[in-house]
Amino acid sequence: MLTALHGGGTFVDYTHVPGSSPRPSCSPAGKGAVEADGVPSGRGVLRGRGRMQPLQPGALIRVRRVDSLGSPADQGGLMGLGWFGAPEHKRWLAYETHALLHYARAAQVPTGFGWIGEDGEVDPSHPVELWITGRMTFAFSLGALMGIPGCRRYADHGVRALGGPLRDPVNGGWYSAIHPEPDAEGRGVPIDPEARKECYQHAFVLLAAATATAADRPGAHELLRDAIAIQDRYWWDDAQQMPIESYAFDFTDPEDYRGINAAMHTVEAYLATADVTGEVRWLERALKIVDFAVNVQARQHGWRLPEHSQHLLGAAAGPQLRRAGPPVQALRRHAGPTA
């Protein structure tokens, strides 16, 4: 068993379940629990409580949340992190959270949230970027969930910006960057109407929409519905079990490149979406991304995680990937059948 710290000072127990299927899967395992095939290929090792435990290929890992901090012995086994649930530490975290959310209010501009400069004011040399507006909406939605006064209005502003000025009404999806002021009809003015649409940026739309929905903000449910539709239609590549990195402005010309950065934030967004919708498929997708990063990329590169991969997606390539270096070769072996 491996005990690890989960958000909010709770523990997560990872327990090996013998006889599990080698096919990656993810399914509910009771209240507050998740079951997932953590190591579908090769041999995995989990470090837990002072000893190494080998896992057989396809070993199932049951995740069980424990609401208490556990015994002092458990706390001492977490690299001296027994102070994690201490009242003083929680007060410090609360103070820093309030300070950050208060500081972030200065970023509001008519079409979203801008870039805050060193003086604490919006830097007019930067446009209103989709990823910043998404992150700000996410943060203020968390503040609303925590009951911090004043956060709801900023979360609502972010939802309106993502549902309005930042939307591309012609080609679908969202612009990467727009001007701080709308046009005469209240529409967003893109910095470059033909700029590529990026997975990284769109991941924050999904994250913001899911979190704002959890906070029950006006328009958030509709925004989440639209963000999910765009994810399903364009960003998730079911054949390769990874998100597509970018497209041309009209969602043509998918990029050959695959990056861990965009994939990482997509995992974050998928986990939030799973929490809000209760749909296991978002957990399954997140697991497949993480499985590739850990059990293919890191495992085959001396436990160093290559950030960049490239492969060909043209019509001639079909569902399989052409060989273009070790990371690509690893991805091709791992792709397997579509799900």
C-alpha positions in Angstrom: 0.0 0.0 0.0 1.2 3.5 -0.8 -0.1 6.4 1.2 0.1 9.8 -0.5 -1.2 13.3 0.4 -4.2 14.5 -1.5 -5.5 18.1 -1.7 -6.9 19.5 1.5 -4.7 17.6 3.9 -6.4 14.2 3.2 -4.6 10.9 2.5 -5.0 8.7 -0.5 -4.2 5.0 -0.1 -3.0 3.2 -3.3 -3.6 -0.6 -2.9 -2.6 -3.2 -5.4 -5.5 -5.4 -6.5 -4.3 -8.8 -7.8 -5.8 -10.3 -10.9 -6.7 -7.0 -12.6 -7.1 -6.6 -16.3 -4.1 -5.3 -18.3 -6.3 -3.0 -20.4 -6.3 0.6 -19.1 -9.6 1.5 -17.5 -11.0 3.7 -14.8 -14.2 3.1 -12.9 -15.9 4.2 -9.7 -15.0 2.1 -6.7 -17.4 3.4 -4.1 -17.7 6.8 -2.5 -14.5 8.9 -2.7 -12.6 6.1 -4.5 -11.3 5.5 -8.0 -10.0 2.3 -9.5 -7.5 2.5 -12.4 -5.0 0.3 -14.2 -1.9 2.3 -13.2 0.7 0.2 -15.0 -0.7 -1.4 -18.2 2.7 -2.3 -19.6 6.1 -3.2 -18.2 6.8 -3.5 -14.5 5.9 -0.7 -12.1 7.1 0.1 -8.7 5.4 2.1 -6.0 7.3 3.4 -3.0 5.3 3.1 0.1 6.2 3.3 3.8 9.9 2.6 3.5 9.9 -0.3 1.0 9.6 -0.8 -2.7 6.7 -2.8 -4.0 6.8 -4.3 -7.6 3.7 -4.3 -9.6 2.9 -6.8 -12.3 1.9 -5.7 -15.8 -1.7 -4.5 -15.7 -1.8 -4.2 -12.0 -4.9 -2.4 -10.8 -4.4 0.4 -8.3 -7.3 1.2 -6.0 -7.3 4.8 -4.8 -9.1 5.3 -1.5 -9.5 8.7 0.1 -9.0 8.8 3.9 -10.6 11.9 5.5 -8.4 12.1 8.6 -4.7 12.8 8.8 -4.1 9.3 10.1 -1.7 8.2 12.9 1.5 10.1 13.7 3.4 7.2 12.2 1.6 7.8 8.9 2.4 11.4 9.0 6.1 10.8 9.6 6.2 8.5 6.6 5.3 11.4 4.3 8.8 13.0 4.2 8.1 15.0 7.3 4.9 16.6 6.0 3.0 16.1 9.2 2.5 19.8 9.5 0.3 19.8 6.3 -2.9 19.8 8.3 -1.6 22.0 11.1 -3.9 25.0 12.0 -1.2 27.5 11.5 -0.3 26.2 8.1 -4.0 26.3 7.0 -4.2 29.9 8.2 -1.2 30.8 6.2 -2.7 29.1 3.1 -5.9 31.0 3.6 -4.1 34.3 4.0 -2.1 33.8 0.7 -5.3 32.7 -1.1 -7.1 35.9 -0.1 -4.1 38.0 -1.0 -3.7 36.5 -4.5 -7.4 36.8 -5.3 -7.5 40.4 -4.1 -4.4 41.2 -6.2 -5.9 39.5 -9.3 -9.0 41.8 -9.4 -6.9 44.4 -11.0 -6.6 42.2 -14.1 -10.3 42.8 -15.2 -10.7 44.5 -18.6 -13.9 44.7 -20.7 -13.2 41.6 -22.8 -11.7 39.3 -20.1 -8.6 39.5 -17.9 -5.4 41.2 -18.9 -1.7 40.8 -18.0 -0.8 42.4 -14.7 2.6 44.2 -14.7 5.1 44.8 -11.9 3.1 47.8 -10.7 0.0 45.7 -10.1 -1.9 47.3 -13.1 -2.8 45.8 -16.4 0.0 46.0 -18.9 -1.5 47.5 -22.1 1.3 46.0 -24.2 -0.2 42.6 -23.8 -3.5 41.4 -25.3 -6.3 39.7 -23.5 -5.2 36.1 -23.8 -7.5 33.1 -23.6 -5.3 31.1 -21.1 -5.1 34.0 -18.7 -8.9 34.7 -18.8 -9.5 30.9 -18.3 -7.1 30.7 -15.4 -8.6 33.8 -13.7 -12.1 32.5 -14.1 -11.0 29.2 -12.6 -9.4 31.0 -9.6 -12.3 33.3 -8.9 -14.7 30.4 -9.2 -12.7 28.6 -6.5 -12.9 31.8 -4.4 -16.7 31.7 -4.9 -16.8 28.1 -3.8 -14.8 29.0 -0.7 -17.1 31.8 0.1 -14.6 34.6 -0.3 -16.5 37.9 -0.7 -16.2 39.6 -4.1 -15.1 36.6 -6.1 -18.5 35.8 -7.7 -18.6 39.0 -9.7 -15.1 38.3 -11.2 -16.0 34.7 -11.9 -19.1 35.9 -13.6 -17.1 38.4 -15.7 -14.8 35.6 -16.8 -17.7 33.3 -17.8 -19.2 36.2 -19.8 -15.9 36.9 -21.5 -15.4 33.2 -22.4 -19.0 32.9 -23.6 -18.8 36.2 -25.6 -15.8 38.2 -26.8 -13.3 35.4 -26.8 -15.5 33.0 -28.8 -14.9 32.6 -32.5 -18.5 32.8 -33.9 -17.4 31.8 -37.4 -15.0 28.9 -37.0 -15.9 27.7 -33.5 -13.7 27.4 -30.5 -12.0 30.4 -29.0 -9.5 33.0 -30.1 -6.1 32.8 -28.5 -5.8 36.6 -28.0 -8.1 39.6 -28.5 -8.0 43.4 -27.8 -9.0 44.7 -24.4 -11.9 46.6 -25.9 -14.7 45.1 -27.9 -15.9 46.5 -31.2 -19.0 48.7 -31.6 -21.3 45.7 -31.5 -19.7 44.3 -28.4 -17.8 41.5 -30.1 -14.2 40.5 -29.5 -11.5 41.8 -31.9 -8.9 39.1 -32.4 -5.2 40.2 -32.5 -4.7 37.8 -35.5 -8.0 36.4 -37.0 -5.9 33.6 -38.6 -3.9 32.6 -35.5 -3.8 28.9 -34.8 -6.1 27.5 -32.2 -4.2 25.8 -29.4 -5.0 22.8 -27.1 -3.2 24.5 -24.3 -5.5 27.6 -24.4 -8.7 25.6 -24.9 -7.8 23.4 -21.9 -8.3 26.4 -19.6 -11.7 27.1 -21.1 -12.8 23.7 -20.1 -11.2 24.0 -16.6 -12.8 27.4 -16.1 -16.2 26.2 -17.3 -16.2 23.1 -15.1 -15.1 25.1 -12.0 -17.6 27.9 -12.6 -20.3 25.2 -13.0 -19.3 23.7 -9.7 -19.8 27.2 -8.2 -23.1 27.5 -10.0 -22.3 30.7 -11.8 -24.7 32.1 -14.4 -23.9 30.9 -17.9 -21.3 28.4 -16.7 -23.4 25.3 -17.5 -23.9 26.5 -21.1 -20.2 27.3 -21.4 -19.3 23.9 -20.1 -21.6 22.2 -22.6 -20.0 24.1 -25.4 -16.4 23.5 -24.2 -17.2 19.8 -23.9 -18.5 19.7 -27.5 -15.4 21.3 -28.8 -13.2 18.9 -26.8 -15.0 15.9 -28.2 -15.1 17.2 -31.8 -11.5 18.5 -32.1 -9.1 18.0 -29.3 -9.3 14.5 -28.1 -7.5 12.0 -30.5 -9.1 8.7 -29.6 -6.8 6.7 -31.9 -3.6 8.0 -30.2 -5.1 8.6 -26.7 -3.6 12.1 -26.6 -4.9 15.6 -27.3 -4.1 17.2 -30.6 -1.7 20.2 -30.1 -3.2 22.8 -32.4 -5.1 23.5 -35.6 -5.3 26.3 -38.1 -7.8 29.0 -37.2 -10.6 27.1 -39.0 -9.8 23.7 -37.3 -8.0 22.4 -40.4 -4.3 21.3 -40.5 -3.8 19.5 -37.2 -0.3 19.9 -35.9 2.2 17.0 -36.0 3.7 18.0 -32.7 2.6 16.6 -29.3 3.6 18.4 -26.1 3.4 17.3 -22.5 2.6 20.9 -21.4 -0.8 21.0 -23.2 -1.5 17.4 -22.3 -0.8 18.2 -18.6 -3.3 21.0 -18.5 -5.8 18.9 -20.4 -5.5 16.3 -17.6 -6.3 19.0 -15.1 -9.3 20.1 -17.1 -10.6 16.6 -17.6 -10.4 15.8 -13.9 -12.4 19.0 -13.1 -14.9 18.0 -15.8 -15.3 14.5 -14.3 -16.0 16.0 -10.9 -18.8 18.2 -12.2 -20.4 15.9 -14.8 -19.8 12.5 -13.0 -18.8 11.1 -16.4 -16.1 8.4 -16.1 -14.9 9.0 -19.6 -13.0 12.1 -18.6 -11.1 10.1 -15.9 -10.4 7.4 -18.5 -8.9 10.0 -20.9 -6.9 11.7 -18.2 -5.5 8.3 -17.2 -4.5 7.5 -20.7 -2.5 10.7 -21.0 -0.8 10.1 -17.7 -0.1 6.5 -18.6 1.6 7.5 -21.8 3.7 10.2 -20.0 4.8 7.9 -17.2 4.8 4.3 -18.5 5.9 5.0 -22.0 7.8 8.3 -22.2 9.5 8.4 -18.8 9.9 4.6 -18.5 11.7 4.4 -21.8 13.9 7.5 -21.2 15.6 6.7 -17.9 12.6 8.2 -16.0 13.2 11.6 -17.6 10.1 13.0 -19.2 10.5 14.2 -22.8 8.3 17.3 -23.2 8.2 17.1 -27.0 7.0 14.4 -29.4 6.4 14.6 -33.1 4.5 12.3 -35.5 2.7 12.4 -38.8 -1.1 12.7 -38.9 -1.7 13.0 -42.7 -4.2 10.9 -44.6 -1.4 8.5 -45.7 -0.5 7.8 -42.1 -3.9 6.6 -41.1 -4.5 5.6 -37.5 -0.9 4.4 -37.1 2.1 6.6 -36.6 5.2 6.7 -38.7 8.6 6.2 -37.1 10.3 9.5 -36.4 12.6 9.0 -33.4 12.4 7.2 -30.0 9.5 9.2 -28.5 7.4 8.7 -31.6 8.3 5.0 -31.8 7.2 4.6 -28.2 3.9 6.3 -28.8 3.3 4.1 -31.8 3.8 1.0 -29.8 1.5 2.3 -27.0 -1.3 3.5 -29.2 -2.9 0.1 -29.6 -6.5 -0.3 -30.6 -8.9 2.6 -30.4 -11.3 2.8 -27.6 
